[in-house]
Amino acid sequence: MRILSFSDAGVEKFMKRLIGRTDVEDALQRLDRLTQEETRLTMAETLAVAHSIKDSASRSAQLLIYTNNVSRHAAKQPQRS
């Protein structure tokens, strides 16, 4: 016959629930959920910033190409006196 001790995980968990001592476990679970949500929000914001930087770089490149083309076109025009 085996005598259960409080060191057995199942018994300890049962006793905690029996006497309502799950406040620490509940707080840790809430903290874990909040941490996961914060991670998802941080990833979403980082992705939005990355897209914004990419779009700005693309617009800058297009403007540079346009300006270069305008400069070349102006250089080919004969000078008026």
PyMOL Python script that loads the backbone (N, CA, C, O; Angstrom):
from pymol import cmd

cmd.read_pdbstr("""\
ATOM      1  N   MET A   1       0.834  -1.173   0.000  1.00  0.00           N
ATOM      2  CA  MET A   1       0.000   0.000   0.000  1.00  0.00           C
ATOM      3  C   MET A   1       0.885   1.245   0.000  1.00  0.00           C
ATOM      4  O   MET A   1       1.817   1.363   0.795  1.00  0.00           O
ATOM      5  N   ARG A   2       0.578   2.152  -0.892  1.00  0.00           N
ATOM      6  CA  ARG A   2       1.382   3.373  -1.031  1.00  0.00           C
ATOM      7  C   ARG A   2       0.659   4.534  -0.368  1.00  0.00           C
ATOM      8  O   ARG A   2      -0.539   4.732  -0.567  1.00  0.00           O
ATOM      9  N   ILE A   3       1.393   5.286   0.411  1.00  0.00           N
ATOM     10  CA  ILE A   3       0.822   6.465   1.058  1.00  0.00           C
ATOM     11  C   ILE A   3       1.201   7.683   0.226  1.00  0.00           C
ATOM     12  O   ILE A   3       2.374   7.904  -0.073  1.00  0.00           O
ATOM     13  N   LEU A   4       0.198   8.467  -0.141  1.00  0.00           N
ATOM     14  CA  LEU A   4       0.446   9.660  -0.942  1.00  0.00           C
ATOM     15  C   LEU A   4       1.036  10.765  -0.072  1.00  0.00           C
ATOM     16  O   LEU A   4       0.598  10.994   1.056  1.00  0.00           O
ATOM     17  N   SER A   5       2.008  11.423  -0.605  1.00  0.00           N
ATOM     18  CA  SER A   5       2.571  12.563   0.117  1.00  0.00           C
ATOM     19  C   SER A   5       2.177  13.843  -0.618  1.00  0.00           C
ATOM     20  O   SER A   5       1.749  13.801  -1.772  1.00  0.00           O
ATOM     21  N   PHE A   6       2.322  14.948   0.042  1.00  0.00           N
ATOM     22  CA  PHE A   6       1.985  16.232  -0.576  1.00  0.00           C
ATOM     23  C   PHE A   6       2.975  16.616  -1.662  1.00  0.00           C
ATOM     24  O   PHE A   6       2.752  17.580  -2.395  1.00  0.00           O
ATOM     25  N   SER A   7       4.052  15.878  -1.770  1.00  0.00           N
ATOM     26  CA  SER A   7       5.021  16.173  -2.819  1.00  0.00           C
ATOM     27  C   SER A   7       4.568  15.636  -4.167  1.00  0.00           C
ATOM     28  O   SER A   7       5.099  16.041  -5.202  1.00  0.00           O
ATOM     29  N   ASP A   8       3.595  14.731  -4.172  1.00  0.00           N
ATOM     30  CA  ASP A   8       3.054  14.253  -5.443  1.00  0.00           C
ATOM     31  C   ASP A   8       2.339  15.410  -6.119  1.00  0.00           C
ATOM     32  O   ASP A   8       1.492  16.065  -5.512  1.00  0.00           O
ATOM     33  N   ALA A   9       2.681  15.659  -7.380  1.00  0.00           N
ATOM     34  CA  ALA A   9       2.153  16.826  -8.097  1.00  0.00           C
ATOM     35  C   ALA A   9       0.632  16.812  -8.168  1.00  0.00           C
ATOM     36  O   ALA A   9      -0.006  17.840  -7.937  1.00  0.00           O
ATOM     37  N   GLY A  10       0.054  15.686  -8.478  1.00  0.00           N
ATOM     38  CA  GLY A  10      -1.400  15.594  -8.592  1.00  0.00           C
ATOM     39  C   GLY A  10      -2.106  15.890  -7.281  1.00  0.00           C
ATOM     40  O   GLY A  10      -3.111  16.601  -7.256  1.00  0.00           O
ATOM     41  N   VAL A  11      -1.582  15.346  -6.198  1.00  0.00           N
ATOM     42  CA  VAL A  11      -2.182  15.558  -4.880  1.00  0.00           C
ATOM     43  C   VAL A  11      -2.036  17.024  -4.484  1.00  0.00           C
ATOM     44  O   VAL A  11      -2.971  17.636  -3.968  1.00  0.00           O
ATOM     45  N   GLU A  12      -0.866  17.570  -4.728  1.00  0.00           N
ATOM     46  CA  GLU A  12      -0.627  18.970  -4.372  1.00  0.00           C
ATOM     47  C   GLU A  12      -1.586  19.883  -5.137  1.00  0.00           C
ATOM     48  O   GLU A  12      -2.170  20.798  -4.556  1.00  0.00           O
ATOM     49  N   LYS A  13      -1.748  19.638  -6.435  1.00  0.00           N
ATOM     50  CA  LYS A  13      -2.648  20.440  -7.254  1.00  0.00           C
ATOM     51  C   LYS A  13      -4.091  20.281  -6.763  1.00  0.00           C
ATOM     52  O   LYS A  13      -4.835  21.257  -6.671  1.00  0.00           O
ATOM     53  N   PHE A  14      -4.473  19.042  -6.450  1.00  0.00           N
ATOM     54  CA  PHE A  14      -5.819  18.791  -5.943  1.00  0.00           C
ATOM     55  C   PHE A  14      -6.054  19.543  -4.634  1.00  0.00           C
ATOM     56  O   PHE A  14      -7.101  20.164  -4.455  1.00  0.00           O
ATOM     57  N   MET A  15      -5.104  19.489  -3.736  1.00  0.00           N
ATOM     58  CA  MET A  15      -5.254  20.162  -2.449  1.00  0.00           C
ATOM     59  C   MET A  15      -5.336  21.682  -2.625  1.00  0.00           C
ATOM     60  O   MET A  15      -6.126  22.344  -1.952  1.00  0.00           O
ATOM     61  N   LYS A  16      -4.527  22.229  -3.520  1.00  0.00           N
ATOM     62  CA  LYS A  16      -4.574  23.672  -3.769  1.00  0.00           C
ATOM     63  C   LYS A  16      -5.950  24.071  -4.284  1.00  0.00           C
ATOM     64  O   LYS A  16      -6.521  25.070  -3.847  1.00  0.00           O
ATOM     65  N   ARG A  17      -6.472  23.289  -5.208  1.00  0.00           N
ATOM     66  CA  ARG A  17      -7.798  23.599  -5.747  1.00  0.00           C
ATOM     67  C   ARG A  17      -8.877  23.392  -4.688  1.00  0.00           C
ATOM     68  O   ARG A  17      -9.856  24.137  -4.634  1.00  0.00           O
ATOM     69  N   LEU A  18      -8.692  22.390  -3.861  1.00  0.00           N
ATOM     70  CA  LEU A  18      -9.669  22.087  -2.822  1.00  0.00           C
ATOM     71  C   LEU A  18      -9.784  23.236  -1.829  1.00  0.00           C
ATOM     72  O   LEU A  18     -10.882  23.577  -1.391  1.00  0.00           O
ATOM     73  N   ILE A  19      -8.662  23.825  -1.481  1.00  0.00           N
ATOM     74  CA  ILE A  19      -8.703  24.908  -0.492  1.00  0.00           C
ATOM     75  C   ILE A  19      -8.675  26.286  -1.164  1.00  0.00           C
ATOM     76  O   ILE A  19      -8.587  27.307  -0.482  1.00  0.00           O
ATOM     77  N   GLY A  20      -8.751  26.315  -2.502  1.00  0.00           N
ATOM     78  CA  GLY A  20      -8.852  27.580  -3.214  1.00  0.00           C
ATOM     79  C   GLY A  20      -7.560  28.360  -3.315  1.00  0.00           C
ATOM     80  O   GLY A  20      -7.594  29.589  -3.367  1.00  0.00           O
ATOM     81  N   ARG A  21      -6.453  27.705  -3.342  1.00  0.00           N
ATOM     82  CA  ARG A  21      -5.157  28.381  -3.399  1.00  0.00           C
ATOM     83  C   ARG A  21      -4.597  28.366  -4.816  1.00  0.00           C
ATOM     84  O   ARG A  21      -3.431  28.024  -5.015  1.00  0.00           O
ATOM     85  N   THR A  22      -5.396  28.725  -5.781  1.00  0.00           N
ATOM     86  CA  THR A  22      -4.933  28.753  -7.166  1.00  0.00           C
ATOM     87  C   THR A  22      -4.681  30.183  -7.632  1.00  0.00           C
ATOM     88  O   THR A  22      -4.468  30.415  -8.822  1.00  0.00           O
ATOM     89  N   ASP A  23      -4.702  31.140  -6.713  1.00  0.00           N
ATOM     90  CA  ASP A  23      -4.541  32.542  -7.095  1.00  0.00           C
ATOM     91  C   ASP A  23      -3.202  32.802  -7.788  1.00  0.00           C
ATOM     92  O   ASP A  23      -3.153  33.580  -8.741  1.00  0.00           O
ATOM     93  N   VAL A  24      -2.138  32.185  -7.343  1.00  0.00           N
ATOM     94  CA  VAL A  24      -0.827  32.376  -7.965  1.00  0.00           C
ATOM     95  C   VAL A  24      -0.818  31.738  -9.355  1.00  0.00           C
ATOM     96  O   VAL A  24      -0.325  32.334 -10.312  1.00  0.00           O
ATOM     97  N   GLU A  25      -1.358  30.536  -9.462  1.00  0.00           N
ATOM     98  CA  GLU A  25      -1.428  29.872 -10.757  1.00  0.00           C
ATOM     99  C   GLU A  25      -2.283  30.677 -11.732  1.00  0.00           C
ATOM    100  O   GLU A  25      -1.917  30.843 -12.896  1.00  0.00           O
ATOM    101  N   ASP A  26      -3.425  31.178 -11.251  1.00  0.00           N
ATOM    102  CA  ASP A  26      -4.301  31.990 -12.105  1.00  0.00           C
ATOM    103  C   ASP A  26      -3.593  33.265 -12.550  1.00  0.00           C
ATOM    104  O   ASP A  26      -3.700  33.666 -13.709  1.00  0.00           O
ATOM    105  N   ALA A  27      -2.878  33.897 -11.639  1.00  0.00           N
ATOM    106  CA  ALA A  27      -2.152  35.121 -11.983  1.00  0.00           C
ATOM    107  C   ALA A  27      -1.065  34.837 -13.021  1.00  0.00           C
ATOM    108  O   ALA A  27      -0.859  35.628 -13.942  1.00  0.00           O
ATOM    109  N   LEU A  28      -0.374  33.715 -12.869  1.00  0.00           N
ATOM    110  CA  LEU A  28       0.657  33.351 -13.845  1.00  0.00           C
ATOM    111  C   LEU A  28       0.060  33.051 -15.214  1.00  0.00           C
ATOM    112  O   LEU A  28       0.646  33.402 -16.239  1.00  0.00           O
ATOM    113  N   GLN A  29      -1.095  32.408 -15.236  1.00  0.00           N
ATOM    114  CA  GLN A  29      -1.763  32.139 -16.514  1.00  0.00           C
ATOM    115  C   GLN A  29      -2.203  33.446 -17.176  1.00  0.00           C
ATOM    116  O   GLN A  29      -2.049  33.609 -18.386  1.00  0.00           O
ATOM    117  N   ARG A  30      -2.747  34.375 -16.391  1.00  0.00           N
ATOM    118  CA  ARG A  30      -3.146  35.674 -16.948  1.00  0.00           C
ATOM    119  C   ARG A  30      -1.923  36.422 -17.465  1.00  0.00           C
ATOM    120  O   ARG A  30      -1.965  37.027 -18.536  1.00  0.00           O
ATOM    121  N   LEU A  31      -0.848  36.379 -16.711  1.00  0.00           N
ATOM    122  CA  LEU A  31       0.392  37.037 -17.131  1.00  0.00           C
ATOM    123  C   LEU A  31       0.904  36.432 -18.434  1.00  0.00           C
ATOM    124  O   LEU A  31       1.360  37.154 -19.321  1.00  0.00           O
ATOM    125  N   ASP A  32       0.830  35.113 -18.549  1.00  0.00           N
ATOM    126  CA  ASP A  32       1.262  34.439 -19.773  1.00  0.00           C
ATOM    127  C   ASP A  32       0.412  34.877 -20.957  1.00  0.00           C
ATOM    128  O   ASP A  32       0.947  35.157 -22.029  1.00  0.00           O
ATOM    129  N   ARG A  33      -0.906  34.940 -20.778  1.00  0.00           N
ATOM    130  CA  ARG A  33      -1.793  35.385 -21.866  1.00  0.00           C
ATOM    131  C   ARG A  33      -1.489  36.829 -22.255  1.00  0.00           C
ATOM    132  O   ARG A  33      -1.428  37.152 -23.441  1.00  0.00           O
ATOM    133  N   LEU A  34      -1.299  37.691 -21.272  1.00  0.00           N
ATOM    134  CA  LEU A  34      -0.982  39.096 -21.557  1.00  0.00           C
ATOM    135  C   LEU A  34       0.355  39.231 -22.272  1.00  0.00           C
ATOM    136  O   LEU A  34       0.493  40.045 -23.184  1.00  0.00           O
ATOM    137  N   THR A  35       1.329  38.444 -21.866  1.00  0.00           N
ATOM    138  CA  THR A  35       2.645  38.470 -22.513  1.00  0.00           C
ATOM    139  C   THR A  35       2.530  38.028 -23.969  1.00  0.00           C
ATOM    140  O   THR A  35       3.134  38.633 -24.855  1.00  0.00           O
ATOM    141  N   GLN A  36       1.761  36.983 -24.212  1.00  0.00           N
ATOM    142  CA  GLN A  36       1.560  36.519 -25.585  1.00  0.00           C
ATOM    143  C   GLN A  36       0.854  37.571 -26.428  1.00  0.00           C
ATOM    144  O   GLN A  36       1.215  37.789 -27.584  1.00  0.00           O
ATOM    145  N   GLU A  37      -0.154  38.226 -25.854  1.00  0.00           N
ATOM    146  CA  GLU A  37      -0.874  39.272 -26.581  1.00  0.00           C
ATOM    147  C   GLU A  37       0.047  40.456 -26.879  1.00  0.00           C
ATOM    148  O   GLU A  37       0.025  41.004 -27.981  1.00  0.00           O
ATOM    149  N   GLU A  38       0.847  40.844 -25.903  1.00  0.00           N
ATOM    150  CA  GLU A  38       1.795  41.944 -26.106  1.00  0.00           C
ATOM    151  C   GLU A  38       2.800  41.596 -27.207  1.00  0.00           C
ATOM    152  O   GLU A  38       3.159  42.451 -28.016  1.00  0.00           O
ATOM    153  N   THR A  39       3.249  40.353 -27.234  1.00  0.00           N
ATOM    154  CA  THR A  39       4.177  39.915 -28.275  1.00  0.00           C
ATOM    155  C   THR A  39       3.535  40.024 -29.650  1.00  0.00           C
ATOM    156  O   THR A  39       4.160  40.504 -30.596  1.00  0.00           O
ATOM    157  N   ARG A  40       2.271  39.574 -29.763  1.00  0.00           N
ATOM    158  CA  ARG A  40       1.575  39.673 -31.050  1.00  0.00           C
ATOM    159  C   ARG A  40       1.409  41.122 -31.480  1.00  0.00           C
ATOM    160  O   ARG A  40       1.612  41.442 -32.651  1.00  0.00           O
ATOM    161  N   LEU A  41       1.045  42.007 -30.554  1.00  0.00           N
ATOM    162  CA  LEU A  41       0.876  43.422 -30.884  1.00  0.00           C
ATOM    163  C   LEU A  41       2.201  44.059 -31.295  1.00  0.00           C
ATOM    164  O   LEU A  41       2.242  44.860 -32.230  1.00  0.00           O
ATOM    165  N   THR A  42       3.269  43.711 -30.608  1.00  0.00           N
ATOM    166  CA  THR A  42       4.594  44.236 -30.951  1.00  0.00           C
ATOM    167  C   THR A  42       5.004  43.773 -32.342  1.00  0.00           C
ATOM    168  O   THR A  42       5.555  44.549 -33.122  1.00  0.00           O
ATOM    169  N   MET A  43       4.736  42.512 -32.650  1.00  0.00           N
ATOM    170  CA  MET A  43       5.068  41.997 -33.983  1.00  0.00           C
ATOM    171  C   MET A  43       4.260  42.721 -35.062  1.00  0.00           C
ATOM    172  O   MET A  43       4.796  43.048 -36.122  1.00  0.00           O
ATOM    173  N   ALA A  44       2.980  42.972 -34.800  1.00  0.00           N
ATOM    174  CA  ALA A  44       2.131  43.659 -35.770  1.00  0.00           C
ATOM    175  C   ALA A  44       2.620  45.087 -35.998  1.00  0.00           C
ATOM    176  O   ALA A  44       2.674  45.548 -37.138  1.00  0.00           O
ATOM    177  N   GLU A  45       2.974  45.787 -34.927  1.00  0.00           N
ATOM    178  CA  GLU A  45       3.478  47.151 -35.069  1.00  0.00           C
ATOM    179  C   GLU A  45       4.825  47.183 -35.788  1.00  0.00           C
ATOM    180  O   GLU A  45       5.073  48.069 -36.605  1.00  0.00           O
ATOM    181  N   THR A  46       5.684  46.229 -35.489  1.00  0.00           N
ATOM    182  CA  THR A  46       6.982  46.146 -36.165  1.00  0.00           C
ATOM    183  C   THR A  46       6.791  45.909 -37.658  1.00  0.00           C
ATOM    184  O   THR A  46       7.481  46.512 -38.480  1.00  0.00           O
ATOM    185  N   LEU A  47       5.859  45.036 -38.006  1.00  0.00           N
ATOM    186  CA  LEU A  47       5.563  44.772 -39.413  1.00  0.00           C
ATOM    187  C   LEU A  47       5.026  46.023 -40.102  1.00  0.00           C
ATOM    188  O   LEU A  47       5.394  46.310 -41.242  1.00  0.00           O
ATOM    189  N   ALA A  48       4.159  46.769 -39.420  1.00  0.00           N
ATOM    190  CA  ALA A  48       3.616  48.005 -39.992  1.00  0.00           C
ATOM    191  C   ALA A  48       4.722  49.026 -40.232  1.00  0.00           C
ATOM    192  O   ALA A  48       4.735  49.688 -41.269  1.00  0.00           O
ATOM    193  N   VAL A  49       5.648  49.160 -39.290  1.00  0.00           N
ATOM    194  CA  VAL A  49       6.771  50.082 -39.457  1.00  0.00           C
ATOM    195  C   VAL A  49       7.664  49.636 -40.612  1.00  0.00           C
ATOM    196  O   VAL A  49       8.114  50.463 -41.404  1.00  0.00           O
ATOM    197  N   ALA A  50       7.916  48.354 -40.708  1.00  0.00           N
ATOM    198  CA  ALA A  50       8.749  47.827 -41.795  1.00  0.00           C
ATOM    199  C   ALA A  50       8.113  48.118 -43.153  1.00  0.00           C
ATOM    200  O   ALA A  50       8.805  48.503 -44.095  1.00  0.00           O
ATOM    201  N   HIS A  51       6.792  47.933 -43.253  1.00  0.00           N
ATOM    202  CA  HIS A  51       6.102  48.237 -44.514  1.00  0.00           C
ATOM    203  C   HIS A  51       6.164  49.725 -44.826  1.00  0.00           C
ATOM    204  O   HIS A  51       6.334  50.115 -45.981  1.00  0.00           O
ATOM    205  N   SER A  52       6.026  50.552 -43.803  1.00  0.00           N
ATOM    206  CA  SER A  52       6.094  51.999 -43.993  1.00  0.00           C
ATOM    207  C   SER A  52       7.473  52.415 -44.507  1.00  0.00           C
ATOM    208  O   SER A  52       7.578  53.241 -45.413  1.00  0.00           O
ATOM    209  N   ILE A  53       8.517  51.845 -43.930  1.00  0.00           N
ATOM    210  CA  ILE A  53       9.888  52.146 -44.373  1.00  0.00           C
ATOM    211  C   ILE A  53      10.074  51.686 -45.811  1.00  0.00           C
ATOM    212  O   ILE A  53      10.660  52.404 -46.622  1.00  0.00           O
ATOM    213  N   LYS A  54       9.578  50.491 -46.134  1.00  0.00           N
ATOM    214  CA  LYS A  54       9.695  49.970 -47.497  1.00  0.00           C
ATOM    215  C   LYS A  54       8.970  50.889 -48.480  1.00  0.00           C
ATOM    216  O   LYS A  54       9.506  51.208 -49.541  1.00  0.00           O
ATOM    217  N   ASP A  55       7.755  51.314 -48.131  1.00  0.00           N
ATOM    218  CA  ASP A  55       6.992  52.194 -49.011  1.00  0.00           C
ATOM    219  C   ASP A  55       7.693  53.536 -49.201  1.00  0.00           C
ATOM    220  O   ASP A  55       7.731  54.067 -50.311  1.00  0.00           O
ATOM    221  N   SER A  56       8.247  54.083 -48.125  1.00  0.00           N
ATOM    222  CA  SER A  56       8.967  55.352 -48.221  1.00  0.00           C
ATOM    223  C   SER A  56      10.209  55.218 -49.098  1.00  0.00           C
ATOM    224  O   SER A  56      10.509  56.102 -49.900  1.00  0.00           O
ATOM    225  N   ALA A  57      10.917  54.128 -48.943  1.00  0.00           N
ATOM    226  CA  ALA A  57      12.112  53.897 -49.758  1.00  0.00           C
ATOM    227  C   ALA A  57      11.733  53.748 -51.227  1.00  0.00           C
ATOM    228  O   ALA A  57      12.439  54.241 -52.107  1.00  0.00           O
ATOM    229  N   SER A  58      10.627  53.074 -51.491  1.00  0.00           N
ATOM    230  CA  SER A  58      10.163  52.888 -52.865  1.00  0.00           C
ATOM    231  C   SER A  58       9.771  54.230 -53.486  1.00  0.00           C
ATOM    232  O   SER A  58      10.108  54.510 -54.637  1.00  0.00           O
ATOM    233  N   ARG A  59       9.057  55.055 -52.718  1.00  0.00           N
ATOM    234  CA  ARG A  59       8.682  56.387 -53.233  1.00  0.00           C
ATOM    235  C   ARG A  59       9.913  57.250 -53.471  1.00  0.00           C
ATOM    236  O   ARG A  59       9.975  57.984 -54.457  1.00  0.00           O
ATOM    237  N   SER A  60      10.885  57.167 -52.581  1.00  0.00           N
ATOM    238  CA  SER A  60      12.122  57.932 -52.742  1.00  0.00           C
ATOM    239  C   SER A  60      12.871  57.497 -53.992  1.00  0.00           C
ATOM    240  O   SER A  60      13.398  58.331 -54.727  1.00  0.00           O
ATOM    241  N   ALA A  61      12.919  56.202 -54.231  1.00  0.00           N
ATOM    242  CA  ALA A  61      13.593  55.686 -55.422  1.00  0.00           C
ATOM    243  C   ALA A  61      12.867  56.155 -56.682  1.00  0.00           C
ATOM    244  O   ALA A  61      13.508  56.551 -57.656  1.00  0.00           O
ATOM    245  N   GLN A  62      11.538  56.113 -56.668  1.00  0.00           N
ATOM    246  CA  GLN A  62      10.766  56.578 -57.827  1.00  0.00           C
ATOM    247  C   GLN A  62      10.987  58.063 -58.074  1.00  0.00           C
ATOM    248  O   GLN A  62      11.122  58.485 -59.223  1.00  0.00           O
ATOM    249  N   LEU A  63      11.024  58.853 -57.020  1.00  0.00           N
ATOM    250  CA  LEU A  63      11.268  60.287 -57.155  1.00  0.00           C
ATOM    251  C   LEU A  63      12.664  60.550 -57.701  1.00  0.00           C
ATOM    252  O   LEU A  63      12.846  61.437 -58.536  1.00  0.00           O
ATOM    253  N   LEU A  64      13.632  59.803 -57.247  1.00  0.00           N
ATOM    254  CA  LEU A  64      15.004  59.956 -57.732  1.00  0.00           C
ATOM    255  C   LEU A  64      15.087  59.621 -59.223  1.00  0.00           C
ATOM    256  O   LEU A  64      15.744  60.329 -59.986  1.00  0.00           O
ATOM    257  N   ILE A  65      14.426  58.550 -59.630  1.00  0.00           N
ATOM    258  CA  ILE A  65      14.420  58.175 -61.048  1.00  0.00           C
ATOM    259  C   ILE A  65      13.733  59.261 -61.870  1.00  0.00           C
ATOM    260  O   ILE A  65      14.233  59.644 -62.927  1.00  0.00           O
ATOM    261  N   TYR A  66      12.593  59.760 -61.396  1.00  0.00           N
ATOM    262  CA  TYR A  66      11.866  60.814 -62.100  1.00  0.00           C
ATOM    263  C   TYR A  66      12.729  62.065 -62.226  1.00  0.00           C
ATOM    264  O   TYR A  66      12.816  62.652 -63.305  1.00  0.00           O
ATOM    265  N   THR A  67      13.368  62.476 -61.133  1.00  0.00           N
ATOM    266  CA  THR A  67      14.217  63.674 -61.143  1.00  0.00           C
ATOM    267  C   THR A  67      15.383  63.497 -62.098  1.00  0.00           C
ATOM    268  O   THR A  67      15.738  64.428 -62.820  1.00  0.00           O
ATOM    269  N   ASN A  68      15.980  62.319 -62.112  1.00  0.00           N
ATOM    270  CA  ASN A  68      17.097  62.030 -63.007  1.00  0.00           C
ATOM    271  C   ASN A  68      16.648  62.116 -64.464  1.00  0.00           C
ATOM    272  O   ASN A  68      17.353  62.678 -65.303  1.00  0.00           O
ATOM    273  N   ASN A  69      15.465  61.554 -64.763  1.00  0.00           N
ATOM    274  CA  ASN A  69      14.933  61.604 -66.125  1.00  0.00           C
ATOM    275  C   ASN A  69      14.629  63.034 -66.557  1.00  0.00           C
ATOM    276  O   ASN A  69      14.910  63.405 -67.697  1.00  0.00           O
ATOM    277  N   VAL A  70      14.063  63.834 -65.672  1.00  0.00           N
ATOM    278  CA  VAL A  70      13.761  65.234 -65.987  1.00  0.00           C
ATOM    279  C   VAL A  70      15.062  65.994 -66.247  1.00  0.00           C
ATOM    280  O   VAL A  70      15.133  66.808 -67.168  1.00  0.00           O
ATOM    281  N   SER A  71      16.076  65.732 -65.449  1.00  0.00           N
ATOM    282  CA  SER A  71      17.369  66.409 -65.627  1.00  0.00           C
ATOM    283  C   SER A  71      17.987  66.049 -66.968  1.00  0.00           C
ATOM    284  O   SER A  71      18.523  66.916 -67.658  1.00  0.00           O
ATOM    285  N   ARG A  72      17.915  64.776 -67.343  1.00  0.00           N
ATOM    286  CA  ARG A  72      18.457  64.362 -68.635  1.00  0.00           C
ATOM    287  C   ARG A  72      17.691  64.992 -69.790  1.00  0.00           C
ATOM    288  O   ARG A  72      18.281  65.436 -70.775  1.00  0.00           O
ATOM    289  N   HIS A  73      16.387  65.024 -69.656  1.00  0.00           N
ATOM    290  CA  HIS A  73      15.558  65.617 -70.698  1.00  0.00           C
ATOM    291  C   HIS A  73      15.862  67.106 -70.841  1.00  0.00           C
ATOM    292  O   HIS A  73      15.935  67.609 -71.962  1.00  0.00           O
ATOM    293  N   ALA A  74      16.038  67.806 -69.751  1.00  0.00           N
ATOM    294  CA  ALA A  74      16.356  69.241 -69.783  1.00  0.00           C
ATOM    295  C   ALA A  74      17.734  69.459 -70.377  1.00  0.00           C
ATOM    296  O   ALA A  74      17.946  70.453 -71.071  1.00  0.00           O
ATOM    297  N   ALA A  75      18.669  68.571 -70.129  1.00  0.00           N
ATOM    298  CA  ALA A  75      20.031  68.725 -70.655  1.00  0.00           C
ATOM    299  C   ALA A  75      20.061  68.534 -72.172  1.00  0.00           C
ATOM    300  O   ALA A  75      20.928  69.089 -72.846  1.00  0.00           O
ATOM    301  N   LYS A  76      19.133  67.764 -72.708  1.00  0.00           N
ATOM    302  CA  LYS A  76      19.089  67.516 -74.149  1.00  0.00           C
ATOM    303  C   LYS A  76      18.442  68.681 -74.912  1.00  0.00           C
ATOM    304  O   LYS A  76      18.644  68.812 -76.119  1.00  0.00           O
ATOM    305  N   GLN A  77      17.680  69.512 -74.231  1.00  0.00           N
ATOM    306  CA  GLN A  77      17.025  70.634 -74.895  1.00  0.00           C
ATOM    307  C   GLN A  77      18.048  71.699 -75.270  1.00  0.00           C
ATOM    308  O   GLN A  77      18.960  71.993 -74.498  1.00  0.00           O
ATOM    309  N   PRO A  78      17.894  72.269 -76.443  1.00  0.00           N
ATOM    310  CA  PRO A  78      18.834  73.334 -76.841  1.00  0.00           C
ATOM    311  C   PRO A  78      18.615  74.572 -75.959  1.00  0.00           C
ATOM    312  O   PRO A  78      17.503  74.892 -75.540  1.00  0.00           O
ATOM    313  N   GLN A  79      19.724  75.235 -75.709  1.00  0.00           N
ATOM    314  CA  GLN A  79      19.688  76.461 -74.908  1.00  0.00           C
ATOM    315  C   GLN A  79      19.094  77.591 -75.724  1.00  0.00           C
ATOM    316  O   GLN A  79      19.482  77.796 -76.874  1.00  0.00           O
ATOM    317  N   ARG A  80      18.157  78.328 -75.145  1.00  0.00           N
ATOM    318  CA  ARG A  80      17.577  79.489 -75.825  1.00  0.00           C
ATOM    319  C   ARG A  80      18.311  80.743 -75.393  1.00  0.00           C
ATOM    320  O   ARG A  80      18.633  80.924 -74.218  1.00  0.00           O
ATOM    321  N   SER A  81      18.565  81.589 -76.344  1.00  0.00           N
ATOM    322  CA  SER A  81      19.275  82.832 -76.033  1.00  0.00           C
ATOM    323  C   SER A  81      18.350  83.999 -76.000  1.00  0.00           C
ATOM    324  O   SER A  81      18.784  85.123 -75.752  1.00  0.00           O
TER     325      SER A  81
END
""", "prot")
cmd.dss("prot")
cmd.show_as("cartoon", "prot")
cmd.util.cbc("prot")
cmd.orient("prot")
